[in-house]
Amino acid sequence: MEGKSIYDFSMDPLEGQTYHRLNALMDIFGDHNFTVLGFPCNQFGLQSPEVNNETLNVLKYVRPGGSFVPKFPIFEKIEVNGLSEEPLFTYLKETLPYVNPVIGDMKKFYWSPIKVNDIRWNFEKFLITANGLPFKRYELHSPMEELEKDIAELLC
């Protein structure tokens, strides 16, 4: 997929604008050429069984709850791994290989085939430049401070 950028892909957003740390990124960097994009997926332990029109209410009332409203777009539920993965995520994973050598508990993965560059769990993040080029990949447990620092550097 050489010669592509993320702007060569399209996704369908849900109505409305995930979670507190991601909202904080929008508070910090939202006035710059920056946004967070959220892509729900049910391939990790079947933790997101809701259908698309339920997603925003689940965020608001269940997980994380407390009247949470994301400050960024949440897209329709997709598959990020396996035979039916969205081409955008194929591109991202090919461009930025895995960051965690541990695959994890394969009994909690709901896709096939499992590949070394697959997304390991919810909230793995990809930082993309303003030109739409993948810059860096962060695993679930990467410190948010590292992501914030990298965003700040890209925005300078």
C-alpha positions in Angstrom: 0.0 0.0 0.0 2.9 2.3 -0.7 2.1 5.8 -1.8 -1.1 5.9 0.3 -2.1 8.0 3.3 -5.0 7.7 5.7 -6.9 10.1 3.5 -7.2 7.3 0.9 -9.7 5.5 3.2 -13.3 6.3 4.2 -15.3 5.3 7.3 -18.8 6.0 8.4 -19.0 8.1 11.6 -21.7 7.6 14.2 -23.7 10.7 15.2 -22.0 12.5 18.1 -18.5 12.9 19.3 -13.7 7.8 23.8 -12.9 8.0 27.2 -11.5 10.6 29.7 -7.9 10.6 28.7 -8.8 10.8 25.0 -11.1 13.7 25.8 -8.1 15.3 27.6 -6.1 15.1 24.4 -8.8 17.0 22.6 -8.8 19.6 25.4 -5.0 20.0 25.1 -4.6 19.8 21.3 -8.0 20.3 19.8 -7.3 23.9 18.9 -4.5 22.7 16.7 -4.5 20.6 13.6 -5.3 17.5 15.7 -8.2 15.2 16.4 -8.8 11.8 18.0 -10.8 9.2 16.0 -12.5 6.4 17.8 -13.2 3.0 16.1 -15.3 0.6 18.2 -14.4 -3.1 17.8 -15.8 -6.3 19.4 -12.9 -8.5 18.6 -11.3 -8.3 22.1 -13.1 -10.5 24.6 -16.4 -9.6 23.0 -16.5 -6.5 25.3 -18.4 -4.3 22.9 -21.5 -6.3 21.8 -23.7 -3.2 21.3 -24.8 -2.2 17.8 -23.8 1.1 16.3 -26.9 3.1 17.3 -26.3 2.0 21.0 -22.6 3.0 21.2 -22.9 6.6 22.3 -25.5 5.6 25.0 -23.2 2.8 26.2 -20.4 5.4 26.6 -22.7 7.9 28.3 -24.4 5.6 30.7 -22.4 2.3 31.1 -18.7 2.4 30.1 -17.3 4.8 31.1 -20.7 6.1 32.2 -21.3 9.1 34.4 -22.8 11.1 31.5 -19.6 10.8 29.5 -19.7 12.4 26.0 -16.6 12.0 23.7 -15.2 15.2 22.3 -14.2 13.5 19.1 -15.9 11.4 16.4 -16.7 7.7 17.1 -17.1 5.7 13.9 -19.2 2.6 13.2 -18.1 -0.7 14.7 -15.4 -2.3 12.6 -13.0 -5.3 12.6 -9.4 -4.3 13.0 -7.9 -7.8 12.6 -8.5 -10.9 10.6 -10.0 -11.7 7.3 -12.7 -8.9 7.5 -10.5 -6.2 8.9 -11.0 -2.7 7.5 -8.4 -1.8 4.9 -7.5 1.3 6.9 -6.2 -0.9 9.7 -4.4 -3.2 7.3 -2.6 -0.1 6.0 -1.8 1.1 9.6 -0.5 -2.2 10.7 1.6 -2.7 7.6 3.1 0.7 7.9 3.6 0.6 11.7 4.4 -3.0 12.8 3.5 -4.3 16.2 4.8 -2.7 19.3 4.3 -5.5 21.8 5.9 -8.9 21.2 3.4 -10.6 23.5 0.2 -11.7 21.6 -1.9 -12.2 24.8 -4.6 -14.7 25.7 -5.7 -16.0 22.3 -8.9 -17.4 23.8 -10.1 -13.7 24.1 -9.4 -12.9 20.5 -12.3 -13.2 18.0 -10.6 -13.1 14.6 -8.6 -15.4 12.3 -5.9 -15.7 11.2 -3.9 -14.1 14.1 -0.9 -12.3 12.8 2.2 -10.8 14.5 1.2 -7.2 13.5 -2.4 -7.5 14.8 -3.8 -5.0 17.3 -3.4 -6.7 20.6 -6.3 -5.1 22.6 -8.7 -2.2 22.8 -7.2 1.3 22.9 -4.1 0.6 20.9 -3.3 3.9 19.3 -1.8 5.2 16.0 -0.5 8.7 15.7 -0.9 10.1 12.2 0.7 13.2 10.8 -1.4 16.1 9.4 -0.4 14.8 6.0 -2.2 11.5 6.8 1.0 9.4 7.2 1.3 6.9 10.1 3.9 8.2 12.5 3.9 5.9 15.6 2.0 3.1 17.2 1.3 2.8 20.9 0.2 -0.3 22.7 -2.6 -0.3 25.3 -0.3 0.3 28.3 1.9 3.0 26.7 2.0 6.0 29.0 -0.3 8.8 27.8 2.5 11.2 28.5 4.5 9.6 25.7 1.7 10.1 23.3 1.1 13.7 24.5 4.8 14.5 24.0 4.8 13.0 20.5 1.7 14.9 19.5 3.2 18.2 20.8 6.4 17.6 18.8 4.4 16.9 15.6 2.4 20.1 16.1 5.4 22.3 16.5 
